[in-house]
Every structure is written in C-alpha cells, then in structure tokens.
Amino acid sequence: MSVGSYHKISADAGLLTLQLDPKSLSGYDEFARLVPKAITAAQRRAINKTLRWLRSQVSREVGREQRIAVTAVRQRLKAYMSGSNGQGKLWFGIRPLEASRAGRARQSRTGVSVAGRRYQGAFFKTVYGGRPDIWIRTASKHFDASQFPDVEAARGGNRSGWIAENGNRFPLAKAKISLDDVRPHFEAWTRKAHERLRVVMEQELNFELLKYLRKTGNG
C-alpha cells in the first residue's frame, strides 16, 4: 500500500485505480505485524467490494445522464484486481456507443427512434455482423454528423462501422452516442470511491480483528 487512489484518461478509455495509503492502517499497526495475512485478506475484500459498488454507481449515473440502458453501460465497465500490489482497477471504455444498444430501437416510415433519440432517414437493419444496428446513407439529406460521432474514424475500415453498400455507391454510417461528457466525472468518481474504500477497509479490519480475538480467546 502506497499512495491513494487515482485515475487516468485516454482517447478510448478511463482507468480508475483504487489503492490504500499507509494511514488506512492507523490504529492496526500491531495487529498488522502479528497477522499480516489477515490484513491482506481484509484489503482484498475491501477493494473488491468497493469496485462492485463503484461499477454500480457509474452504471446508474451514466445511464441516467446519457439516456442509455444501464446494461449497455455495464458492458463498457471491467473491474479487476491488479496482481499482488493491493490495487483494484475499473476500466471504462468511452469510445462512442452504438445507439442501438441504448434501448429498444423502433423503426418507422421516417426513421428510427431509441431511448428518446430520433434518427430521421435512418434504418434499423443487420448490415454486417450478427445483430442489427441503426444506419443512414451519408448522402441522405437527413445525415447529421453530430449523431454519428465516430464516422470519421470509421472511414478507415469496417470494424468501427463505416462500410460500403452496392459497390461503394451508398456509403453508410452507424448511429453512435458520444460518451465524451463522462470524462469530467472521473475525478469525482475516484474521490468518492477512495472515501468508500477507506470506510469498507475499516469494517474489514474490524472483522479480522474480532476473528483473531475470538481465536486467541481474548474476544
């Protein structure tokens, strides 16, 4: 355990790292010396519990603010322990999200609607891959680049959504939702998670201490 929790943000993702500082063991120094394995177990449980709490908090908050199904946000979140260095990490992919994952897409004669968003001139169809998405021809008069935030990056290949239909005559763009608005939240999420971690760690230390006292007949 060294410094406190922190976060890093790249173009594609944000990574929150949870770790305790030496002050977290204040008052338990003697116990840590006597039963170091108990301290390690308490720390691991505290970090895992905090990661689950954080994943749930972020999913609900982003889902509510961005009008995206919570299950779709959770698919972008990965929580895991990092080796034996007492760190827990939460990875959040923040590249634009396929609009079709935000909720239930509904096709009409004039376009597609999903989660309160309207894509006029678009169609809901399986063009490639195994699931349908929301597409629009870039030559359409209804094409709005703000509703297709990944369109420029997608020009380079099919993996990110830019494809050609009928011999390149009708380029298509996939509707996506930008997640750039979540970037400013990482600092607050990290601060809240670290505060939560300190509380849970104290609970877990007390639990281990009680077990030790009972075992030694001092409880």
C-alpha positions in Angstrom: 0.0 0.0 0.0 1.5 3.3 -1.0 -0.3 6.4 -2.4 -4.1 6.9 -2.6 -6.4 6.2 -5.5 -6.1 8.0 -8.8 -7.4 7.9 -12.4 -6.1 8.2 -16.0 -8.0 9.0 -19.1 -7.0 8.2 -22.7 -8.8 8.8 -26.0 -10.6 5.5 -25.8 -11.0 4.8 -22.1 -10.7 5.9 -18.5 -9.0 3.8 -15.8 -9.7 4.2 -12.1 -7.1 2.7 -9.8 -8.1 2.1 -6.1 -5.4 1.6 -3.6 -5.0 2.4 0.1 -2.3 4.5 1.8 -0.4 3.7 5.0 -2.8 5.9 7.0 -5.6 3.4 6.4 -3.9 1.1 8.9 -3.6 3.7 11.6 -4.5 2.0 14.9 -4.0 -1.5 13.5 -0.2 -1.4 13.3 0.4 -4.1 16.0 -2.3 -6.3 14.5 -0.8 -6.0 11.1 2.6 -7.1 12.5 1.0 -10.1 14.2 -1.3 -11.3 11.5 -0.2 -9.9 8.1 -2.3 -12.4 6.1 -5.4 -11.1 7.8 -4.6 -7.6 6.7 -4.0 -8.8 3.1 -7.4 -10.6 3.1 -9.2 -7.5 4.5 -7.6 -5.3 1.9 -8.6 -7.6 -1.0 -12.2 -7.9 0.2 -12.4 -4.1 0.8 -11.2 -3.4 -2.7 -13.5 -6.0 -4.4 -16.5 -4.6 -2.5 -15.6 -1.1 -3.4 -15.1 -2.0 -7.1 -18.6 -3.6 -7.2 -20.1 -0.5 -5.5 -18.3 1.8 -7.9 -19.3 -0.2 -11.0 -22.9 0.0 -9.9 -22.7 3.8 -9.2 -21.1 4.6 -12.5 -23.5 2.5 -14.5 -26.6 4.2 -13.0 -25.1 7.7 -13.2 -24.0 7.4 -16.8 -27.2 5.6 -17.8 -29.4 8.3 -16.3 -27.4 11.3 -17.6 -26.7 9.9 -21.1 -30.1 8.2 -21.5 -28.5 4.8 -22.1 -29.7 1.4 -20.8 -27.7 0.6 -17.6 -26.9 -2.9 -19.1 -25.2 -1.2 -22.0 -23.0 1.0 -19.7 -22.1 -2.1 -17.6 -20.8 -3.8 -20.8 -18.2 -1.0 -21.0 -17.0 -1.4 -17.4 -14.5 -4.0 -16.3 -13.4 -4.3 -12.7 -10.4 -6.4 -11.6 -7.6 -6.8 -9.1 -4.1 -5.9 -10.3 -1.6 -8.6 -9.3 -0.4 -8.7 -5.7 0.2 -4.9 -5.3 -3.0 -4.2 -3.5 -4.7 -2.3 -6.3 -8.1 -2.6 -7.8 -8.9 -1.2 -11.2 -12.1 -0.2 -13.0 -11.8 0.2 -16.8 -14.4 2.2 -18.7 -14.5 2.2 -22.5 -15.5 5.7 -23.5 -15.5 5.4 -27.3 -18.9 6.3 -28.9 -21.5 3.7 -28.1 -23.8 2.1 -30.8 -27.1 3.9 -30.5 -28.9 0.6 -30.9 -27.5 -0.5 -27.5 -29.1 2.5 -25.7 -32.5 0.9 -25.6 -35.1 -0.7 -27.8 -34.9 0.7 -31.3 -38.2 1.3 -33.2 -38.4 1.6 -36.9 -40.9 3.9 -38.6 -41.5 5.1 -42.1 -39.4 8.2 -41.5 -36.5 6.9 -39.4 -35.5 5.1 -36.2 -36.1 6.2 -32.5 -34.3 4.8 -29.5 -34.1 6.0 -25.9 -35.6 9.4 -26.7 -33.3 10.0 -29.7 -34.6 10.3 -33.2 -32.6 9.4 -36.3 -34.6 10.7 -39.3 -33.9 8.9 -42.5 -32.1 6.0 -40.8 -33.0 2.3 -40.9 -32.6 -0.5 -38.4 -31.1 -3.5 -40.1 -28.4 -6.2 -39.8 -25.9 -5.0 -42.5 -22.9 -7.0 -41.3 -22.2 -8.9 -38.1 -24.8 -10.8 -36.2 -27.0 -8.0 -34.8 -29.0 -5.1 -36.3 -27.8 -1.5 -35.9 -29.1 1.9 -36.9 -27.7 3.1 -40.2 -28.0 6.0 -42.6 -26.7 6.7 -46.0 -24.2 9.5 -45.8 -25.7 11.0 -49.0 -29.1 11.3 -47.3 -30.3 14.9 -46.7 -31.0 13.8 -43.1 -27.4 12.8 -42.4 -26.2 14.8 -39.3 -22.6 14.2 -38.4 -23.3 15.0 -34.7 -25.4 11.9 -34.5 -22.6 9.8 -35.9 -19.6 10.8 -33.8 -17.3 8.0 -34.9 -17.9 8.5 -38.7 -14.5 10.0 -39.5 -12.6 7.3 -37.7 -14.8 4.7 -39.3 -13.7 5.6 -42.8 -10.6 3.5 -42.5 -12.3 0.2 -42.2 -15.4 -1.9 -41.4 -14.6 -2.6 -37.7 -15.8 0.7 -36.5 -18.9 1.0 -38.6 -18.1 2.6 -41.9 -19.0 0.2 -44.7 -19.9 0.4 -48.4 -23.1 -1.0 -49.9 -23.6 -1.9 -53.5 -20.1 -1.3 -54.7 -19.3 1.9 -52.8 -22.2 3.7 -54.3 -24.0 4.1 -51.0 -21.6 4.6 -48.1 -23.3 4.0 -44.7 -22.7 5.4 -41.2 -23.7 3.8 -38.0 -25.5 5.9 -35.4 -23.5 6.2 -32.2 -23.7 8.1 -29.0 -20.7 10.1 -27.8 -19.5 9.4 -24.2 -17.2 12.4 -24.0 -19.4 14.0 -21.4 -18.4 11.4 -18.9 -14.7 12.5 -18.9 -15.1 15.3 -16.3 -16.7 12.8 -13.8 -13.6 10.6 -13.4 -12.1 12.9 -10.7 -15.3 12.8 -8.6 -15.8 9.1 -9.1 -12.2 8.5 -7.9 -12.6 10.7 -4.8 -15.9 9.0 -3.8 -14.6 5.5 -4.4 -11.5 6.2 -2.3 -13.6 7.5 0.5 -15.8 4.4 0.3 -12.7 2.2 0.2 -11.5 3.7 3.5 -14.8 3.0 5.2 -15.1 -0.5 3.9 -11.4 -1.2 4.8 -12.0 -0.2 8.4 -15.1 -2.6 8.5 -13.0 -5.4 7.1 -10.1 -4.8 9.5 -12.5 -4.8 12.5 -13.9 -8.1 11.2 -10.5 -9.7 11.0 -9.6 -8.3 14.4 -12.7 -9.8 16.0 -11.9 -13.2 14.4 -8.3 -13.0 15.8 -9.5 -12.1 19.3 -12.1 -15.0 19.3 -9.4 -17.4 18.1 -7.0 -16.4 20.8 -9.7 -16.3 23.5 -9.5 -12.6 24.0 -12.9 -11.8 22.5 
